[in-house]
Every structure is written in structure tokens, then in C-alpha cells.
């Protein structure tokens, strides 16, 4: 179910990029499809952190909707991270480094399954920041070490997956060793609902989104604002293959950097067209999240199922990371501008989405009607 909730928006958005925003001569172009498949992935992941905090703040933390949305949101984020490997292979070709990343991912997922909530460790925000620093440091060290062997395709482990695995393995110290999964879950919630924890989570999330925004291309400056070069920070974060992002390293012309991709070669469009594409793209990406409304008929009333789908509309951290990665591969032009604005619009409308969710389920029993 999480796979469909992530895949349908991706398919809809990618199709729109190709058939509505590219000229007909590119409809059968393999490079155009590769670039739009990567850029379109921004629409797939739900902003799990924003969704959980907003639902909890709305008093929906104990509902069927919250439990189901939590599972779907986490796994469609995970699905996006896993799918980035074949998408990277499309961009840079098959390389042993990417195969090694797949092996590492499989090992981490196996560890999460094998030792689920079996390792007692502190889970307050200070410790979580320390764990994050260790994960980032290990990822960066591996990246630097791998450039010694081949600087064109370095090994870069996306930090979301090891962070997810660590959360799966962790068990709060207050929980007994023989406690069931429900007790562990309640203990985690008791920690994260503390005032200091919520404040720290809000600060970290806000800082992350500010940094992501600073990595996005400008849209109001210069005559060619829709075709900027990716910032160095984006390149370092994504670790793309130099065959794509820097042809000068392979004897090519330096002037060709970031200009030879199909998307970046498209002409700029006016703001009236941008707004139109923005609205249609946002509508399509949210329609793609509606599939869960047609499932779980034996578990919940149709209004609760519809509310789950609408609750999956907010986008955020992972989708923004996909756009940063897309920029690092030279993907640009109006497609990235519209995608960036669509992501921001969905994030800004999160409060509206939660109000719709509350209105839908207000006074309606969770159990399906006969």
C-alpha cells in the first residue's frame, strides 16, 4: 500500500513533466524520461515529521487514521530512498559502488527486522542529535574514502535509511526487556510528546527546511533564473557521477556543465504558465495519494479512509532532498522551478489539509458501516 501511495504521484507527475512541459520531440527521448523520472520522485514521499506532529497537535494521535498514516508515510519515505539507487543508475550507469550501496541497504533492513526494538538506548533529543552526528560523520567518511578509488562515482549512503534502522532497533530505557511492541510504542510517544522534545524537533525541522530552501535555485533574480547552476552544497550532498555533472573531468568542455540535459535546455516560461503548471502538478501529485481511500474497507469508515489519503498530501524533507539531488545532476529549467513551488505549496497548505481531515472524521465512528 505504501508503494502505491508513493508510486502513483510519481507516475502522474513524471507523465505531466514529459507530455505537458516538454516539446513532442522529447516524448520518446530516453534522456528526457530519465531526468523527469528522477525529478518527479519529489512528489512521492509524504512529510512524515510534519504529518505526525500536526495530527498529534490536532488531537488525532490515538486514532486509526494516525496509526495508518504513520505506517504509510514512513514506508513511502523508505520506498523513495531505496528507489533512488536504480534512478541514480539510470543517470550514471551501472557501477560497482552503487551495487555496494544496495548490499549495505539490504544488510541494514535485515538488521532492523532482526533486532527490532531489542537494543536499549537513550532516545531524548540530545542523544538523537549525537546519533545523527555519528551517522552523518560515518556517511561523509565513507564518501571521502570512496573518492580515492573513483572520484566520478563515489559511495554515498543516504542518511535517512540508517536513521530509520536505528529507530527500529532502539528501545527506550524505561521499557522492560520483555515488553511487547505496543508498550515500546507508547514509551516512544511519552518521550517525544514532552515539551522539550517537541521544541527541539520543531527547531531541527525548521533549520533543515531553511537549509534546503537555501540550496534551491533563485526564481526572482536574473533573466535566466530557471536555469541556474546547482550550488556546491547540492553537489556534495548528492555525490553525482561526474559524467553527468562535470564533463570537464573527462575531457569535455567546461561550458557544457549543467547545460546539456534535456530539462535544463528548455526555454524559460512566463509566470502565468508557471502558475498554471503549479496548480495542475499539485493537483495530480495529491490525486496520486488517494489510492488508500479505496482500501481498508473492512477496517474503517469511508470518511476515515479518505482522511488518511488527504493526510498523506503534505510534502517536505525527503521530497526537498530529491530536488537537491536532481539539481546536482544538471536537471533544471521550468520543470524544477514548478516542482519546487509545488513542494512549497503543499507544505504551506499542511494546516489546511489537517483541518479537512478533522472535519471529515468529526463525529464519524472509525468502524465501517454495514
Secondary structure, DSSP 8 states (H G I E B T S, - for coil): -HHHHHHHHHHHHHHHHHHHHS-GGGTT-HHHHHHHHHHHGGGT---HHHHHHHHHHTT-TTSHHHHHHHHHHHHHHHHHHHHHHHHHHHHH---HHHHHHHHHHHHHHHHHHHTTT-EE---SHHHHHHHHHHHHHHHHHHHHHHHTT-TTS-----HHHHHHHHHHHEE-TTS-TT--HHHHHHHHHHHHTSHHHHHHHHHHHHHHHHHHHHHS--SSSSTTGGG----HHHHHHH---HHHH-GGGGT--GGGTTTSSTTTTS----HHHHHHHHHHHHHHHHHGGGGGGGS-TTTS-HHHHHHHHHHT----HHHHHHHHHHHHTT--HHHHHHHHHHHHHHHHTHHHHHHHHHHHHTT--SS---
